[in-house]
Structure formats: C-alpha cells, structure tokens
Amino acid sequence: MLLLIGATGAGCTCLIKPSEHAQACATLMEKLIPRYLDSDAYAVCLEAVEETTHFLYG
C-alpha cells in the first residue's frame, strides 16, 4: 500500500492487483478505489494472472 501512496502523491497512474488470497480486502478495494480516486488513473484488477499480464504487457 505504501507504493500506491507514493505513486498517487507523484501523480502516477496505477493498476492495483490485490492478492487473490484476501478476497474480502480485494472486494473492498474494488468498491472503494473508484469511489475516491479517478477511475481514468486508477484501476483494480481482480482477474487471474493471465488477465493481469495482458493489462501490464499488452
């Protein structure tokens, strides 16, 4: 989470990939991040490794 705070403070965009082992936390992040941060700059990805790889490497 500290990296997200630093990236946000620096004005960087972020793709947040919470652990699939902490479903309650991941679901809460998926709900709250778009509510409080610009959805054009910050996204939460709850998908599997293949989808995350696609987001990161096209």
CHARMM internal coordinates of N, CA and C (Angstrom, degrees):
IC EDIT
DIST 1 N 1 CA 1.4425
DIST 1 CA 1 C 1.5221
ANGL 1 N 1 CA 1 C 110.95
DIST 1 C 2 N 1.3180
ANGL 1 CA 1 C 2 N 117.55
DIHE 1 N 1 CA 1 C 2 N -30.13
DIST 2 N 2 CA 1.4577
ANGL 1 C 2 N 2 CA 119.59
DIHE 1 CA 1 C 2 N 2 CA 179.05
DIST 2 CA 2 C 1.5208
ANGL 2 N 2 CA 2 C 111.88
DIHE 1 C 2 N 2 CA 2 C -62.26
DIST 2 C 3 N 1.3240
ANGL 2 CA 2 C 3 N 117.04
DIHE 2 N 2 CA 2 C 3 N -35.41
DIST 3 N 3 CA 1.4669
ANGL 2 C 3 N 3 CA 119.35
DIHE 2 CA 2 C 3 N 3 CA 178.15
DIST 3 CA 3 C 1.5252
ANGL 3 N 3 CA 3 C 110.71
DIHE 2 C 3 N 3 CA 3 C -64.94
DIST 3 C 4 N 1.3165
ANGL 3 CA 3 C 4 N 117.19
DIHE 3 N 3 CA 3 C 4 N -37.62
DIST 4 N 4 CA 1.4609
ANGL 3 C 4 N 4 CA 121.05
DIHE 3 CA 3 C 4 N 4 CA 177.77
DIST 4 CA 4 C 1.5247
ANGL 4 N 4 CA 4 C 110.47
DIHE 3 C 4 N 4 CA 4 C -64.42
DIST 4 C 5 N 1.3079
ANGL 4 CA 4 C 5 N 117.95
DIHE 4 N 4 CA 4 C 5 N -41.11
DIST 5 N 5 CA 1.4611
ANGL 4 C 5 N 5 CA 121.46
DIHE 4 CA 4 C 5 N 5 CA 178.75
DIST 5 CA 5 C 1.5214
ANGL 5 N 5 CA 5 C 110.47
DIHE 4 C 5 N 5 CA 5 C -62.63
DIST 5 C 6 N 1.3136
ANGL 5 CA 5 C 6 N 117.12
DIHE 5 N 5 CA 5 C 6 N -44.58
DIST 6 N 6 CA 1.4660
ANGL 5 C 6 N 6 CA 120.86
DIHE 5 CA 5 C 6 N 6 CA 178.49
DIST 6 CA 6 C 1.5132
ANGL 6 N 6 CA 6 C 112.21
DIHE 5 C 6 N 6 CA 6 C -64.88
DIST 6 C 7 N 1.3335
ANGL 6 CA 6 C 7 N 116.77
DIHE 6 N 6 CA 6 C 7 N -42.80
DIST 7 N 7 CA 1.4688
ANGL 6 C 7 N 7 CA 120.69
DIHE 6 CA 6 C 7 N 7 CA 179.61
DIST 7 CA 7 C 1.5206
ANGL 7 N 7 CA 7 C 110.95
DIHE 6 C 7 N 7 CA 7 C -64.83
DIST 7 C 8 N 1.3266
ANGL 7 CA 7 C 8 N 116.84
DIHE 7 N 7 CA 7 C 8 N -41.53
DIST 8 N 8 CA 1.4617
ANGL 7 C 8 N 8 CA 121.05
DIHE 7 CA 7 C 8 N 8 CA 178.28
DIST 8 CA 8 C 1.5226
ANGL 8 N 8 CA 8 C 110.59
DIHE 7 C 8 N 8 CA 8 C -63.29
DIST 8 C 9 N 1.3218
ANGL 8 CA 8 C 9 N 116.59
DIHE 8 N 8 CA 8 C 9 N -44.15
DIST 9 N 9 CA 1.4597
ANGL 8 C 9 N 9 CA 121.23
DIHE 8 CA 8 C 9 N 9 CA 178.99
DIST 9 CA 9 C 1.5186
ANGL 9 N 9 CA 9 C 112.61
DIHE 8 C 9 N 9 CA 9 C -63.24
DIST 9 C 10 N 1.3244
ANGL 9 CA 9 C 10 N 116.71
DIHE 9 N 9 CA 9 C 10 N -30.86
DIST 10 N 10 CA 1.4605
ANGL 9 C 10 N 10 CA 121.05
DIHE 9 CA 9 C 10 N 10 CA 179.79
DIST 10 CA 10 C 1.5206
ANGL 10 N 10 CA 10 C 112.61
DIHE 9 C 10 N 10 CA 10 C -85.66
DIST 10 C 11 N 1.3363
ANGL 10 CA 10 C 11 N 117.04
DIHE 10 N 10 CA 10 C 11 N -5.79
DIST 11 N 11 CA 1.4633
ANGL 10 C 11 N 11 CA 120.64
DIHE 10 CA 10 C 11 N 11 CA 179.02
DIST 11 CA 11 C 1.5089
ANGL 11 N 11 CA 11 C 114.23
DIHE 10 C 11 N 11 CA 11 C 84.51
DIST 11 C 12 N 1.3229
ANGL 11 CA 11 C 12 N 117.95
DIHE 11 N 11 CA 11 C 12 N 18.13
DIST 12 N 12 CA 1.4674
ANGL 11 C 12 N 12 CA 122.03
DIHE 11 CA 11 C 12 N 12 CA -179.81
DIST 12 CA 12 C 1.5232
ANGL 12 N 12 CA 12 C 110.90
DIHE 11 C 12 N 12 CA 12 C -85.03
DIST 12 C 13 N 1.3211
ANGL 12 CA 12 C 13 N 115.41
DIHE 12 N 12 CA 12 C 13 N 155.14
DIST 13 N 13 CA 1.4621
ANGL 12 C 13 N 13 CA 120.20
DIHE 12 CA 12 C 13 N 13 CA 172.58
DIST 13 CA 13 C 1.5251
ANGL 13 N 13 CA 13 C 108.70
DIHE 12 C 13 N 13 CA 13 C -84.30
DIST 13 C 14 N 1.3256
ANGL 13 CA 13 C 14 N 117.03
DIHE 13 N 13 CA 13 C 14 N 157.81
DIST 14 N 14 CA 1.4665
ANGL 13 C 14 N 14 CA 120.49
DIHE 13 CA 13 C 14 N 14 CA -177.22
DIST 14 CA 14 C 1.5165
ANGL 14 N 14 CA 14 C 111.53
DIHE 13 C 14 N 14 CA 14 C -142.64
DIST 14 C 15 N 1.3173
ANGL 14 CA 14 C 15 N 115.66
DIHE 14 N 14 CA 14 C 15 N 139.57
DIST 15 N 15 CA 1.4539
ANGL 14 C 15 N 15 CA 123.13
DIHE 14 CA 14 C 15 N 15 CA 167.50
DIST 15 CA 15 C 1.5173
ANGL 15 N 15 CA 15 C 105.28
DIHE 14 C 15 N 15 CA 15 C -108.42
DIST 15 C 16 N 1.3215
ANGL 15 CA 15 C 16 N 117.08
DIHE 15 N 15 CA 15 C 16 N 116.44
DIST 16 N 16 CA 1.4496
ANGL 15 C 16 N 16 CA 122.74
DIHE 15 CA 15 C 16 N 16 CA -174.37
DIST 16 CA 16 C 1.5180
ANGL 16 N 16 CA 16 C 108.41
DIHE 15 C 16 N 16 CA 16 C -99.72
DIST 16 C 17 N 1.3188
ANGL 16 CA 16 C 17 N 116.62
DIHE 16 N 16 CA 16 C 17 N 122.15
DIST 17 N 17 CA 1.4639
ANGL 16 C 17 N 17 CA 122.42
DIHE 16 CA 16 C 17 N 17 CA 179.98
DIST 17 CA 17 C 1.5304
ANGL 17 N 17 CA 17 C 108.11
DIHE 16 C 17 N 17 CA 17 C -119.65
DIST 17 C 18 N 1.3491
ANGL 17 CA 17 C 18 N 116.36
DIHE 17 N 17 CA 17 C 18 N 91.04
DIST 18 N 18 CA 1.4631
ANGL 17 C 18 N 18 CA 118.84
DIHE 17 CA 17 C 18 N 18 CA 177.87
DIST 18 CA 18 C 1.5279
ANGL 18 N 18 CA 18 C 111.42
DIHE 17 C 18 N 18 CA 18 C -68.79
DIST 18 C 19 N 1.3035
ANGL 18 CA 18 C 19 N 115.72
DIHE 18 N 18 CA 18 C 19 N 159.35
DIST 19 N 19 CA 1.4605
ANGL 18 C 19 N 19 CA 121.36
DIHE 18 CA 18 C 19 N 19 CA 178.77
DIST 19 CA 19 C 1.5197
ANGL 19 N 19 CA 19 C 110.78
DIHE 18 C 19 N 19 CA 19 C -64.78
DIST 19 C 20 N 1.3191
ANGL 19 CA 19 C 20 N 115.26
DIHE 19 N 19 CA 19 C 20 N 139.86
DIST 20 N 20 CA 1.4561
ANGL 19 C 20 N 20 CA 119.88
DIHE 19 CA 19 C 20 N 20 CA 176.30
DIST 20 CA 20 C 1.5329
ANGL 20 N 20 CA 20 C 111.52
DIHE 19 C 20 N 20 CA 20 C -75.11
DIST 20 C 21 N 1.3166
ANGL 20 CA 20 C 21 N 116.69
DIHE 20 N 20 CA 20 C 21 N -7.51
DIST 21 N 21 CA 1.4653
ANGL 20 C 21 N 21 CA 121.84
DIHE 20 CA 20 C 21 N 21 CA 178.85
DIST 21 CA 21 C 1.5256
ANGL 21 N 21 CA 21 C 112.31
DIHE 20 C 21 N 21 CA 21 C -87.42
DIST 21 C 22 N 1.3044
ANGL 21 CA 21 C 22 N 117.58
DIHE 21 N 21 CA 21 C 22 N -5.80
DIST 22 N 22 CA 1.4707
ANGL 21 C 22 N 22 CA 122.23
DIHE 21 CA 21 C 22 N 22 CA 179.63
DIST 22 CA 22 C 1.5306
ANGL 22 N 22 CA 22 C 108.21
DIHE 21 C 22 N 22 CA 22 C -126.67
DIST 22 C 23 N 1.3140
ANGL 22 CA 22 C 23 N 116.37
DIHE 22 N 22 CA 22 C 23 N 69.02
DIST 23 N 23 CA 1.4594
ANGL 22 C 23 N 23 CA 122.22
DIHE 22 CA 22 C 23 N 23 CA -173.03
DIST 23 CA 23 C 1.5246
ANGL 23 N 23 CA 23 C 113.47
DIHE 22 C 23 N 23 CA 23 C -59.70
DIST 23 C 24 N 1.3238
ANGL 23 CA 23 C 24 N 118.59
DIHE 23 N 23 CA 23 C 24 N -42.17
DIST 24 N 24 CA 1.4633
ANGL 23 C 24 N 24 CA 120.65
DIHE 23 CA 23 C 24 N 24 CA -178.45
DIST 24 CA 24 C 1.5254
ANGL 24 N 24 CA 24 C 110.42
DIHE 23 C 24 N 24 CA 24 C -62.96
DIST 24 C 25 N 1.3112
ANGL 24 CA 24 C 25 N 116.79
DIHE 24 N 24 CA 24 C 25 N -43.60
DIST 25 N 25 CA 1.4695
ANGL 24 C 25 N 25 CA 120.98
DIHE 24 CA 24 C 25 N 25 CA 178.93
DIST 25 CA 25 C 1.5276
ANGL 25 N 25 CA 25 C 110.35
DIHE 24 C 25 N 25 CA 25 C -65.87
DIST 25 C 26 N 1.3129
ANGL 25 CA 25 C 26 N 117.19
DIHE 25 N 25 CA 25 C 26 N -43.24
DIST 26 N 26 CA 1.4616
ANGL 25 C 26 N 26 CA 121.50
DIHE 25 CA 25 C 26 N 26 CA -179.94
DIST 26 CA 26 C 1.5245
ANGL 26 N 26 CA 26 C 111.37
DIHE 25 C 26 N 26 CA 26 C -62.27
DIST 26 C 27 N 1.3235
ANGL 26 CA 26 C 27 N 116.65
DIHE 26 N 26 CA 26 C 27 N -42.94
DIST 27 N 27 CA 1.4623
ANGL 26 C 27 N 27 CA 121.07
DIHE 26 CA 26 C 27 N 27 CA 178.99
DIST 27 CA 27 C 1.5227
ANGL 27 N 27 CA 27 C 111.21
DIHE 26 C 27 N 27 CA 27 C -64.78
DIST 27 C 28 N 1.3132
ANGL 27 CA 27 C 28 N 116.77
DIHE 27 N 27 CA 27 C 28 N -39.89
DIST 28 N 28 CA 1.4620
ANGL 27 C 28 N 28 CA 120.85
DIHE 27 CA 27 C 28 N 28 CA 177.41
DIST 28 CA 28 C 1.5255
ANGL 28 N 28 CA 28 C 110.83
DIHE 27 C 28 N 28 CA 28 C -64.38
DIST 28 C 29 N 1.3258
ANGL 28 CA 28 C 29 N 117.34
DIHE 28 N 28 CA 28 C 29 N -42.40
DIST 29 N 29 CA 1.4677
ANGL 28 C 29 N 29 CA 120.62
DIHE 28 CA 28 C 29 N 29 CA 177.63
DIST 29 CA 29 C 1.5251
ANGL 29 N 29 CA 29 C 110.78
DIHE 28 C 29 N 29 CA 29 C -62.47
DIST 29 C 30 N 1.3283
ANGL 29 CA 29 C 30 N 116.93
DIHE 29 N 29 CA 29 C 30 N -41.03
DIST 30 N 30 CA 1.4674
ANGL 29 C 30 N 30 CA 120.97
DIHE 29 CA 29 C 30 N 30 CA 179.24
DIST 30 CA 30 C 1.5247
ANGL 30 N 30 CA 30 C 110.87
DIHE 29 C 30 N 30 CA 30 C -61.23
DIST 30 C 31 N 1.3136
ANGL 30 CA 30 C 31 N 116.97
DIHE 30 N 30 CA 30 C 31 N -33.72
DIST 31 N 31 CA 1.4552
ANGL 30 C 31 N 31 CA 121.48
DIHE 30 CA 30 C 31 N 31 CA -179.95
DIST 31 CA 31 C 1.5306
ANGL 31 N 31 CA 31 C 112.46
DIHE 30 C 31 N 31 CA 31 C -79.76
DIST 31 C 32 N 1.3279
ANGL 31 CA 31 C 32 N 117.55
DIHE 31 N 31 CA 31 C 32 N -42.33
DIST 32 N 32 CA 1.4618
ANGL 31 C 32 N 32 CA 121.03
DIHE 31 CA 31 C 32 N 32 CA -172.13
DIST 32 CA 32 C 1.5284
ANGL 32 N 32 CA 32 C 115.29
DIHE 31 C 32 N 32 CA 32 C -85.57
DIST 32 C 33 N 1.3246
ANGL 32 CA 32 C 33 N 118.19
DIHE 32 N 32 CA 32 C 33 N -35.00
DIST 33 N 33 CA 1.4767
ANGL 32 C 33 N 33 CA 120.51
DIHE 32 CA 32 C 33 N 33 CA -176.92
DIST 33 CA 33 C 1.5290
ANGL 33 N 33 CA 33 C 111.29
DIHE 32 C 33 N 33 CA 33 C -57.77
DIST 33 C 34 N 1.3484
ANGL 33 CA 33 C 34 N 120.32
DIHE 33 N 33 CA 33 C 34 N -49.76
DIST 34 N 34 CA 1.4712
ANGL 33 C 34 N 34 CA 118.75
DIHE 33 CA 33 C 34 N 34 CA 179.17
DIST 34 CA 34 C 1.5308
ANGL 34 N 34 CA 34 C 113.17
DIHE 33 C 34 N 34 CA 34 C -67.35
DIST 34 C 35 N 1.3051
ANGL 34 CA 34 C 35 N 116.16
DIHE 34 N 34 CA 34 C 35 N -23.39
DIST 35 N 35 CA 1.4642
ANGL 34 C 35 N 35 CA 119.99
DIHE 34 CA 34 C 35 N 35 CA -179.93
DIST 35 CA 35 C 1.5279
ANGL 35 N 35 CA 35 C 112.02
DIHE 34 C 35 N 35 CA 35 C -71.69
DIST 35 C 36 N 1.3306
ANGL 35 CA 35 C 36 N 116.64
DIHE 35 N 35 CA 35 C 36 N -34.67
DIST 36 N 36 CA 1.4616
ANGL 35 C 36 N 36 CA 120.03
DIHE 35 CA 35 C 36 N 36 CA -173.54
DIST 36 CA 36 C 1.5217
ANGL 36 N 36 CA 36 C 114.53
DIHE 35 C 36 N 36 CA 36 C -112.69
DIST 36 C 37 N 1.3122
ANGL 36 CA 36 C 37 N 117.96
DIHE 36 N 36 CA 36 C 37 N -14.68
DIST 37 N 37 CA 1.4624
ANGL 36 C 37 N 37 CA 121.26
DIHE 36 CA 36 C 37 N 37 CA 179.47
DIST 37 CA 37 C 1.5250
ANGL 37 N 37 CA 37 C 109.55
DIHE 36 C 37 N 37 CA 37 C -122.04
DIST 37 C 38 N 1.3099
ANGL 37 CA 37 C 38 N 116.68
DIHE 37 N 37 CA 37 C 38 N 156.19
DIST 38 N 38 CA 1.4613
ANGL 37 C 38 N 38 CA 123.01
DIHE 37 CA 37 C 38 N 38 CA -179.69
DIST 38 CA 38 C 1.5292
ANGL 38 N 38 CA 38 C 110.08
DIHE 37 C 38 N 38 CA 38 C -62.82
DIST 38 C 39 N 1.3185
ANGL 38 CA 38 C 39 N 117.22
DIHE 38 N 38 CA 38 C 39 N 118.68
DIST 39 N 39 CA 1.4636
ANGL 38 C 39 N 39 CA 120.65
DIHE 38 CA 38 C 39 N 39 CA -177.52
DIST 39 CA 39 C 1.5303
ANGL 39 N 39 CA 39 C 112.81
DIHE 38 C 39 N 39 CA 39 C -69.36
DIST 39 C 40 N 1.3245
ANGL 39 CA 39 C 40 N 118.51
DIHE 39 N 39 CA 39 C 40 N -13.77
DIST 40 N 40 CA 1.4643
ANGL 39 C 40 N 40 CA 120.84
DIHE 39 CA 39 C 40 N 40 CA 173.51
DIST 40 CA 40 C 1.5231
ANGL 40 N 40 CA 40 C 111.58
DIHE 39 C 40 N 40 CA 40 C -77.78
DIST 40 C 41 N 1.3345
ANGL 40 CA 40 C 41 N 117.15
DIHE 40 N 40 CA 40 C 41 N -18.73
DIST 41 N 41 CA 1.4535
ANGL 40 C 41 N 41 CA 121.21
DIHE 40 CA 40 C 41 N 41 CA -176.97
DIST 41 CA 41 C 1.5232
ANGL 41 N 41 CA 41 C 113.80
DIHE 40 C 41 N 41 CA 41 C -111.48
DIST 41 C 42 N 1.3298
ANGL 41 CA 41 C 42 N 117.20
DIHE 41 N 41 CA 41 C 42 N -21.55
DIST 42 N 42 CA 1.4653
ANGL 41 C 42 N 42 CA 121.01
DIHE 41 CA 41 C 42 N 42 CA -176.09
DIST 42 CA 42 C 1.5206
ANGL 42 N 42 CA 42 C 109.78
DIHE 41 C 42 N 42 CA 42 C -132.65
DIST 42 C 43 N 1.3216
ANGL 42 CA 42 C 43 N 115.86
DIHE 42 N 42 CA 42 C 43 N 131.61
DIST 43 N 43 CA 1.4603
ANGL 42 C 43 N 43 CA 120.82
DIHE 42 CA 42 C 43 N 43 CA 179.42
DIST 43 CA 43 C 1.5217
ANGL 43 N 43 CA 43 C 109.50
DIHE 42 C 43 N 43 CA 43 C -136.60
DIST 43 C 44 N 1.3260
ANGL 43 CA 43 C 44 N 115.13
DIHE 43 N 43 CA 43 C 44 N 149.48
DIST 44 N 44 CA 1.4629
ANGL 43 C 44 N 44 CA 121.77
DIHE 43 CA 43 C 44 N 44 CA 176.06
DIST 44 CA 44 C 1.5165
ANGL 44 N 44 CA 44 C 107.30
DIHE 43 C 44 N 44 CA 44 C -112.03
DIST 44 C 45 N 1.3134
ANGL 44 CA 44 C 45 N 116.25
DIHE 44 N 44 CA 44 C 45 N 128.41
DIST 45 N 45 CA 1.4605
ANGL 44 C 45 N 45 CA 121.98
DIHE 44 CA 44 C 45 N 45 CA -179.90
DIST 45 CA 45 C 1.5228
ANGL 45 N 45 CA 45 C 108.77
DIHE 44 C 45 N 45 CA 45 C -114.42
DIST 45 C 46 N 1.3265
ANGL 45 CA 45 C 46 N 116.57
DIHE 45 N 45 CA 45 C 46 N 116.60
DIST 46 N 46 CA 1.4576
ANGL 45 C 46 N 46 CA 121.36
DIHE 45 CA 45 C 46 N 46 CA 178.59
DIST 46 CA 46 C 1.5215
ANGL 46 N 46 CA 46 C 111.83
DIHE 45 C 46 N 46 CA 46 C -103.04
DIST 46 C 47 N 1.3069
ANGL 46 CA 46 C 47 N 117.00
DIHE 46 N 46 CA 46 C 47 N 8.99
DIST 47 N 47 CA 1.4602
ANGL 46 C 47 N 47 CA 121.48
DIHE 46 CA 46 C 47 N 47 CA -175.57
DIST 47 CA 47 C 1.5316
ANGL 47 N 47 CA 47 C 111.55
DIHE 46 C 47 N 47 CA 47 C -79.18
DIST 47 C 48 N 1.3123
ANGL 47 CA 47 C 48 N 115.74
DIHE 47 N 47 CA 47 C 48 N 175.81
DIST 48 N 48 CA 1.4552
ANGL 47 C 48 N 48 CA 123.21
DIHE 47 CA 47 C 48 N 48 CA -178.43
DIST 48 CA 48 C 1.5291
ANGL 48 N 48 CA 48 C 111.69
DIHE 47 C 48 N 48 CA 48 C -72.20
DIST 48 C 49 N 1.2965
ANGL 48 CA 48 C 49 N 115.46
DIHE 48 N 48 CA 48 C 49 N 176.83
DIST 49 N 49 CA 1.4661
ANGL 48 C 49 N 49 CA 121.75
DIHE 48 CA 48 C 49 N 49 CA -176.80
DIST 49 CA 49 C 1.5282
ANGL 49 N 49 CA 49 C 112.01
DIHE 48 C 49 N 49 CA 49 C -59.00
DIST 49 C 50 N 1.3153
ANGL 49 CA 49 C 50 N 117.90
DIHE 49 N 49 CA 49 C 50 N -38.88
DIST 50 N 50 CA 1.4730
ANGL 49 C 50 N 50 CA 120.28
DIHE 49 CA 49 C 50 N 50 CA -178.57
DIST 50 CA 50 C 1.5248
ANGL 50 N 50 CA 50 C 111.65
DIHE 49 C 50 N 50 CA 50 C -61.60
DIST 50 C 51 N 1.3282
ANGL 50 CA 50 C 51 N 116.35
DIHE 50 N 50 CA 50 C 51 N -43.17
DIST 51 N 51 CA 1.4576
ANGL 50 C 51 N 51 CA 120.13
DIHE 50 CA 50 C 51 N 51 CA 179.47
DIST 51 CA 51 C 1.5211
ANGL 51 N 51 CA 51 C 111.47
DIHE 50 C 51 N 51 CA 51 C -67.82
DIST 51 C 52 N 1.3013
ANGL 51 CA 51 C 52 N 116.95
DIHE 51 N 51 CA 51 C 52 N -40.04
DIST 52 N 52 CA 1.4598
ANGL 51 C 52 N 52 CA 120.63
DIHE 51 CA 51 C 52 N 52 CA 178.38
DIST 52 CA 52 C 1.5229
ANGL 52 N 52 CA 52 C 110.50
DIHE 51 C 52 N 52 CA 52 C -63.54
DIST 52 C 53 N 1.3209
ANGL 52 CA 52 C 53 N 116.94
DIHE 52 N 52 CA 52 C 53 N -42.42
DIST 53 N 53 CA 1.4579
ANGL 52 C 53 N 53 CA 120.94
DIHE 52 CA 52 C 53 N 53 CA 177.04
DIST 53 CA 53 C 1.5213
ANGL 53 N 53 CA 53 C 110.56
DIHE 52 C 53 N 53 CA 53 C -59.98
DIST 53 C 54 N 1.3263
ANGL 53 CA 53 C 54 N 116.80
DIHE 53 N 53 CA 53 C 54 N -40.55
DIST 54 N 54 CA 1.4659
ANGL 53 C 54 N 54 CA 120.80
DIHE 53 CA 53 C 54 N 54 CA 177.72
DIST 54 CA 54 C 1.5310
ANGL 54 N 54 CA 54 C 111.04
DIHE 53 C 54 N 54 CA 54 C -61.60
DIST 54 C 55 N 1.3407
ANGL 54 CA 54 C 55 N 117.48
DIHE 54 N 54 CA 54 C 55 N -44.87
DIST 55 N 55 CA 1.4565
ANGL 54 C 55 N 55 CA 120.99
DIHE 54 CA 54 C 55 N 55 CA 178.65
DIST 55 CA 55 C 1.5206
ANGL 55 N 55 CA 55 C 111.54
DIHE 54 C 55 N 55 CA 55 C -60.89
DIST 55 C 56 N 1.3024
ANGL 55 CA 55 C 56 N 117.02
DIHE 55 N 55 CA 55 C 56 N -41.51
DIST 56 N 56 CA 1.4640
ANGL 55 C 56 N 56 CA 121.33
DIHE 55 CA 55 C 56 N 56 CA -174.61
DIST 56 CA 56 C 1.5198
ANGL 56 N 56 CA 56 C 113.65
DIHE 55 C 56 N 56 CA 56 C -79.11
DIST 56 C 57 N 1.3332
ANGL 56 CA 56 C 57 N 116.92
DIHE 56 N 56 CA 56 C 57 N -36.89
DIST 57 N 57 CA 1.4510
ANGL 56 C 57 N 57 CA 119.66
DIHE 56 CA 56 C 57 N 57 CA -172.75
DIST 57 CA 57 C 1.5247
ANGL 57 N 57 CA 57 C 114.28
DIHE 56 C 57 N 57 CA 57 C -117.55
DIST 57 C 58 N 1.3363
ANGL 57 CA 57 C 58 N 116.95
DIHE 57 N 57 CA 57 C 58 N 3.05
DIST 58 N 58 CA 1.4565
ANGL 57 C 58 N 58 CA 121.79
DIHE 57 CA 57 C 58 N 58 CA 173.97
DIST 58 CA 58 C 1.4649
ANGL 58 N 58 CA 58 C 113.11
DIHE 57 C 58 N 58 CA 58 C 73.67
END
COOR INIT
IC SEED 1 N 1 CA 1 C
IC BUILD
